[in-house]
Amino acid sequence: MNNLAIIPARGGSKRIPRKNIRNFLNKPIISYSIQTAFESGLFSEVMVSTDDDEIAQIALDYGASVPFKRSKDNSDDFATTAEVILEVLNNYKNNNNLFSHACCIYPTAPLLKTTTLKDAYNLLVSRNFDTVFPTVKFSYPIWRALNVAPTGKASMIWPENKSKRSQDLSPAWHDAGQFYWLDTSSFFEKPELFGVNSGTIEIADLEAQDIDTFSDWQIAELKARISDE
């Protein structure tokens, strides 16, 4: 398979310092993404895009390649994932190395399963999607979401749903924040991760956790322990 795994891991995380290589259940968290990519058998190369020497060394220790450093422009707080991916693909292209598909796997996705990667890839290819990513269903209908003022006063965002039963409202999903499969030719034409021809697979809430705070980190470790039982 001529597929590339791209793991973007810059060194300047703010909310959780050194988040991308912080130990998660006694291993650098990025190691889980690297190992899952290899175990899936879907990739001809697994690479890490980073501006940080320590992250690069840990990536190499776990078998990933770091063929070039990320540019300064794509290493700040404002660089988008799409911009990072495009930089990586262009660097490979300039060296006459083209991939039919690529998958951007976030370094903080320790709950990601190889079966999820495979199912998403099969959907991408079979349905000719430009991109495919995993989603999680909201546990409660978002249509009854609330606004809460600084005073503590609550009001409904959609008051027309105030008297509706939750089971009568449509379900909704959110991006699981784990990975994006993409068709590289389509991505070169229009570098976006969620467009008019994007697909998704649903995963269970126990299989994903957004990690932005230390509390999130603890919840993710708890989910990982439960999954191992």
C-alpha positions as a Markdown table, in Angstrom:
| # | Residue | x | y | z |
|---|---|---|---|---|
| 1 | Met | 0.0 | 0.0 | 0.0 |
| 2 | Asn | 1.3 | 3.4 | -1.0 |
| 3 | Asn | -0.1 | 5.2 | 2.1 |
| 4 | Leu | 1.6 | 7.7 | 4.4 |
| 5 | Ala | 0.9 | 8.1 | 8.1 |
| 6 | Ile | 1.6 | 11.7 | 9.2 |
| 7 | Ile | 1.8 | 12.3 | 13.0 |
| 8 | Pro | 2.0 | 16.1 | 13.7 |
| 9 | Ala | 3.7 | 16.8 | 17.0 |
| 10 | Arg | 5.1 | 20.3 | 17.6 |
| 11 | Gly | 6.9 | 21.1 | 20.8 |
| 12 | Gly | 5.1 | 24.2 | 21.9 |
| 13 | Ser | 1.9 | 22.9 | 23.6 |
| 14 | Lys | 0.7 | 25.4 | 26.1 |
| 15 | Arg | -2.2 | 23.9 | 28.2 |
| 16 | Ile | -0.4 | 20.7 | 29.0 |
| 17 | Pro | 3.4 | 21.4 | 28.6 |
| 18 | Arg | 5.2 | 18.8 | 26.5 |
| 19 | Lys | 1.9 | 17.1 | 25.9 |
| 20 | Asn | 2.9 | 15.2 | 22.9 |
| 21 | Ile | 5.6 | 13.2 | 24.7 |
| 22 | Arg | 4.2 | 13.3 | 28.3 |
| 23 | Asn | 4.0 | 9.8 | 29.7 |
| 24 | Phe | 0.6 | 8.1 | 29.3 |
| 25 | Leu | 0.4 | 5.0 | 31.4 |
| 26 | Asn | 4.2 | 4.9 | 31.5 |
| 27 | Lys | 4.9 | 5.5 | 27.8 |
| 28 | Pro | 5.2 | 8.7 | 25.8 |
| 29 | Ile | 1.7 | 9.4 | 24.5 |
| 30 | Ile | 2.9 | 9.8 | 20.9 |
| 31 | Ser | 4.2 | 6.2 | 21.0 |
| 32 | Tyr | 0.6 | 4.9 | 20.9 |
| 33 | Ser | -0.2 | 6.6 | 17.6 |
| 34 | Ile | 3.1 | 5.4 | 16.1 |
| 35 | Gln | 2.5 | 1.8 | 17.2 |
| 36 | Thr | -1.1 | 1.7 | 16.1 |
| 37 | Ala | -0.1 | 3.0 | 12.7 |
| 38 | Phe | 2.4 | 0.3 | 12.3 |
| 39 | Glu | 0.2 | -2.4 | 13.7 |
| 40 | Ser | -2.6 | -1.5 | 11.2 |
| 41 | Gly | -0.4 | -2.6 | 8.3 |
| 42 | Leu | -1.9 | 0.2 | 6.2 |
| 43 | Phe | 1.2 | 2.3 | 5.7 |
| 44 | Ser | 4.4 | 2.2 | 3.6 |
| 45 | Glu | 5.8 | 4.9 | 5.9 |
| 46 | Val | 5.0 | 6.3 | 9.3 |
| 47 | Met | 6.5 | 9.8 | 9.8 |
| 48 | Val | 6.4 | 12.4 | 12.5 |
| 49 | Ser | 6.2 | 16.1 | 11.6 |
| 50 | Thr | 7.9 | 18.1 | 14.4 |
| 51 | Asp | 10.0 | 21.1 | 15.1 |
| 52 | Asp | 11.4 | 19.6 | 18.3 |
| 53 | Asp | 14.6 | 17.6 | 18.7 |
| 54 | Glu | 13.3 | 15.6 | 21.7 |
| 55 | Ile | 10.1 | 14.7 | 20.0 |
| 56 | Ala | 12.0 | 13.7 | 16.9 |
| 57 | Gln | 14.3 | 11.3 | 18.9 |
| 58 | Ile | 11.3 | 9.7 | 20.7 |
| 59 | Ala | 9.6 | 9.2 | 17.3 |
| 60 | Leu | 12.8 | 7.5 | 15.9 |
| 61 | Asp | 13.0 | 5.4 | 19.0 |
| 62 | Tyr | 9.6 | 3.9 | 18.3 |
| 63 | Gly | 10.4 | 3.3 | 14.6 |
| 64 | Ala | 8.9 | 6.4 | 12.9 |
| 65 | Ser | 10.8 | 8.4 | 10.4 |
| 66 | Val | 11.5 | 12.1 | 10.7 |
| 67 | Pro | 12.8 | 13.0 | 7.2 |
| 68 | Phe | 12.7 | 16.7 | 7.7 |
| 69 | Lys | 11.8 | 19.3 | 10.4 |
| 70 | Arg | 8.6 | 21.2 | 10.4 |
| 71 | Ser | 9.0 | 24.8 | 9.2 |
| 72 | Lys | 8.8 | 27.7 | 11.7 |
| 73 | Asp | 5.6 | 29.0 | 10.0 |
| 74 | Asn | 3.8 | 25.8 | 10.7 |
| 75 | Ser | 5.0 | 25.4 | 14.3 |
| 76 | Asp | 3.2 | 28.2 | 16.0 |
| 77 | Asp | -0.3 | 28.3 | 17.6 |
| 78 | Phe | -2.0 | 29.5 | 14.5 |
| 79 | Ala | -0.9 | 26.8 | 12.0 |
| 80 | Thr | -3.7 | 24.5 | 10.9 |
| 81 | Thr | -3.6 | 20.7 | 10.6 |
| 82 | Ala | -4.3 | 21.1 | 6.9 |
| 83 | Glu | -1.3 | 23.4 | 6.4 |
| 84 | Val | 1.0 | 21.0 | 8.3 |
| 85 | Ile | -0.2 | 18.0 | 6.1 |
| 86 | Leu | 0.2 | 20.0 | 2.9 |
| 87 | Glu | 3.8 | 21.0 | 3.9 |
| 88 | Val | 4.6 | 17.3 | 4.5 |
| 89 | Leu | 3.1 | 16.1 | 1.2 |
| 90 | Asn | 4.9 | 18.9 | -0.7 |
| 91 | Asn | 8.2 | 17.9 | 0.8 |
| 92 | Tyr | 7.7 | 14.3 | -0.2 |
| 93 | Lys | 6.5 | 15.4 | -3.7 |
| 94 | Asn | 9.6 | 17.6 | -4.2 |
| 95 | Asn | 11.7 | 14.4 | -3.6 |
| 96 | Asn | 9.6 | 12.5 | -6.2 |
| 97 | Asn | 7.8 | 10.6 | -3.5 |
| 98 | Leu | 4.0 | 10.5 | -4.0 |
| 99 | Phe | 1.4 | 8.7 | -1.9 |
| 100 | Ser | -2.1 | 7.7 | -3.1 |
| 101 | His | -3.5 | 8.2 | 0.4 |
| 102 | Ala | -2.4 | 9.7 | 3.7 |
| 103 | Cys | -3.7 | 9.6 | 7.2 |
| 104 | Cys | -3.0 | 12.4 | 9.7 |
| 105 | Ile | -3.0 | 10.7 | 13.1 |
| 106 | Tyr | -2.9 | 13.0 | 16.1 |
| 107 | Pro | -0.1 | 12.3 | 18.7 |
| 108 | Thr | -2.6 | 12.4 | 21.5 |
| 109 | Ala | -4.9 | 9.5 | 20.4 |
| 110 | Pro | -3.9 | 6.6 | 22.7 |
| 111 | Leu | -7.4 | 5.1 | 22.5 |
| 112 | Leu | -7.3 | 4.7 | 18.7 |
| 113 | Lys | -7.8 | 1.1 | 17.5 |
| 114 | Thr | -6.3 | -0.4 | 14.4 |
| 115 | Thr | -9.7 | -1.7 | 13.4 |
| 116 | Thr | -11.0 | 1.9 | 13.3 |
| 117 | Leu | -8.1 | 3.0 | 11.0 |
| 118 | Lys | -8.9 | 0.1 | 8.7 |
| 119 | Asp | -12.6 | 0.7 | 8.7 |
| 120 | Ala | -12.1 | 4.3 | 7.9 |
| 121 | Tyr | -9.6 | 3.5 | 5.1 |
| 122 | Asn | -12.0 | 1.0 | 3.5 |
| 123 | Leu | -14.8 | 3.6 | 3.6 |
| 124 | Leu | -12.5 | 6.2 | 2.0 |
| 125 | Val | -11.6 | 3.9 | -0.9 |
| 126 | Ser | -15.0 | 2.2 | -1.4 |
| 127 | Arg | -17.0 | 5.4 | -1.4 |
| 128 | Asn | -14.5 | 7.6 | -3.2 |
| 129 | Phe | -14.5 | 10.1 | -0.3 |
| 130 | Asp | -12.0 | 12.9 | -0.3 |
| 131 | Thr | -11.5 | 12.6 | 3.5 |
| 132 | Val | -12.8 | 10.3 | 6.3 |
| 133 | Phe | -12.6 | 10.8 | 10.0 |
| 134 | Pro | -14.2 | 9.2 | 13.2 |
| 135 | Thr | -17.1 | 10.8 | 15.1 |
| 136 | Val | -18.7 | 10.2 | 18.4 |
| 137 | Lys | -22.4 | 10.7 | 19.1 |
| 138 | Phe | -23.4 | 13.3 | 21.7 |
| 139 | Ser | -24.9 | 11.5 | 24.7 |
| 140 | Tyr | -27.6 | 14.1 | 25.0 |
| 141 | Pro | -29.4 | 16.0 | 22.2 |
| 142 | Ile | -27.6 | 19.3 | 21.5 |
| 143 | Trp | -30.8 | 20.9 | 20.5 |
| 144 | Arg | -31.7 | 21.4 | 24.2 |
| 145 | Ala | -28.3 | 23.1 | 24.9 |
| 146 | Leu | -28.2 | 26.0 | 27.3 |
| 147 | Asn | -26.7 | 29.4 | 27.5 |
| 148 | Val | -25.4 | 30.2 | 30.9 |
| 149 | Ala | -24.7 | 33.9 | 31.7 |
| 150 | Pro | -21.9 | 35.1 | 34.1 |
| 151 | Thr | -24.6 | 35.6 | 36.7 |
| 152 | Gly | -25.5 | 31.9 | 36.5 |
| 153 | Lys | -28.8 | 32.6 | 34.8 |
| 154 | Ala | -29.7 | 29.8 | 32.2 |
| 155 | Ser | -31.6 | 30.1 | 29.0 |
| 156 | Met | -32.2 | 27.8 | 26.1 |
| 157 | Ile | -30.3 | 28.3 | 22.8 |
| 158 | Trp | -33.3 | 26.9 | 21.0 |
| 159 | Pro | -36.3 | 27.6 | 23.2 |
| 160 | Glu | -38.6 | 26.0 | 20.7 |
| 161 | Asn | -37.3 | 22.7 | 21.9 |
| 162 | Lys | -38.0 | 23.4 | 25.6 |
| 163 | Ser | -41.0 | 21.0 | 25.8 |
| 164 | Lys | -39.8 | 18.4 | 23.4 |
| 165 | Arg | -38.8 | 15.0 | 24.7 |
| 166 | Ser | -35.1 | 14.2 | 24.2 |
| 167 | Gln | -36.0 | 11.0 | 22.4 |
| 168 | Asp | -37.9 | 13.0 | 19.8 |
| 169 | Leu | -34.9 | 15.2 | 18.8 |
| 170 | Ser | -32.4 | 14.2 | 16.2 |
| 171 | Pro | -29.1 | 12.8 | 17.3 |
| 172 | Ala | -25.9 | 14.7 | 16.6 |
| 173 | Trp | -22.2 | 13.7 | 16.3 |
| 174 | His | -18.9 | 15.5 | 16.9 |
| 175 | Asp | -15.4 | 15.0 | 15.5 |
| 176 | Ala | -13.5 | 12.4 | 17.7 |
| 177 | Gly | -10.2 | 14.3 | 17.1 |
| 178 | Gln | -8.1 | 11.2 | 16.3 |
| 179 | Phe | -7.3 | 11.1 | 12.7 |
| 180 | Tyr | -8.1 | 12.2 | 9.1 |
| 181 | Trp | -7.7 | 9.8 | 6.1 |
| 182 | Leu | -7.4 | 11.7 | 2.8 |
| 183 | Asp | -7.1 | 11.1 | -0.9 |
| 184 | Thr | -3.9 | 13.0 | -1.6 |
| 185 | Ser | -4.8 | 14.0 | -5.2 |
| 186 | Ser | -8.0 | 15.6 | -3.9 |
| 187 | Phe | -6.2 | 17.2 | -1.0 |
| 188 | Phe | -3.6 | 18.9 | -3.3 |
| 189 | Glu | -6.5 | 20.4 | -5.3 |
| 190 | Lys | -8.4 | 21.6 | -2.2 |
| 191 | Pro | -6.4 | 21.2 | 1.1 |
| 192 | Glu | -9.3 | 20.8 | 3.6 |
| 193 | Leu | -10.1 | 18.0 | 6.0 |
| 194 | Phe | -13.9 | 18.4 | 6.1 |
| 195 | Gly | -15.5 | 19.3 | 2.8 |
| 196 | Val | -18.5 | 18.5 | 0.7 |
| 197 | Asn | -17.2 | 15.0 | 0.0 |
| 198 | Ser | -16.2 | 13.8 | 3.5 |
| 199 | Gly | -17.3 | 10.6 | 5.2 |
| 200 | Thr | -17.3 | 9.4 | 8.8 |
| 201 | Ile | -17.4 | 6.3 | 10.9 |
| 202 | Glu | -18.9 | 6.3 | 14.3 |
| 203 | Ile | -16.9 | 5.1 | 17.3 |
| 204 | Ala | -17.9 | 4.5 | 20.9 |
| 205 | Asp | -17.3 | 7.2 | 23.5 |
| 206 | Leu | -14.9 | 4.9 | 25.3 |
| 207 | Glu | -12.7 | 4.9 | 22.3 |
| 208 | Ala | -12.0 | 8.6 | 22.2 |
| 209 | Gln | -11.1 | 11.5 | 24.5 |
| 210 | Asp | -10.2 | 15.1 | 23.7 |
| 211 | Ile | -7.1 | 15.9 | 25.8 |
| 212 | Asp | -6.8 | 19.6 | 26.5 |
| 213 | Thr | -6.6 | 19.6 | 30.3 |
| 214 | Phe | -5.1 | 17.5 | 33.0 |
| 215 | Ser | -8.6 | 16.3 | 33.9 |
| 216 | Asp | -9.0 | 15.2 | 30.3 |
| 217 | Trp | -5.7 | 13.3 | 30.6 |
| 218 | Gln | -6.9 | 11.4 | 33.7 |
| 219 | Ile | -10.2 | 10.5 | 32.0 |
| 220 | Ala | -8.3 | 9.2 | 29.0 |
| 221 | Glu | -6.1 | 7.0 | 31.2 |
| 222 | Leu | -9.2 | 5.7 | 32.9 |
| 223 | Lys | -10.8 | 4.8 | 29.6 |
| 224 | Ala | -7.6 | 3.1 | 28.5 |
| 225 | Arg | -7.5 | 1.0 | 31.6 |
| 226 | Ile | -11.2 | 0.0 | 31.1 |
| 227 | Ser | -10.4 | -1.0 | 27.5 |
| 228 | Asp | -7.6 | -3.3 | 28.7 |
| 229 | Glu | -9.8 | -5.1 | 31.2 |
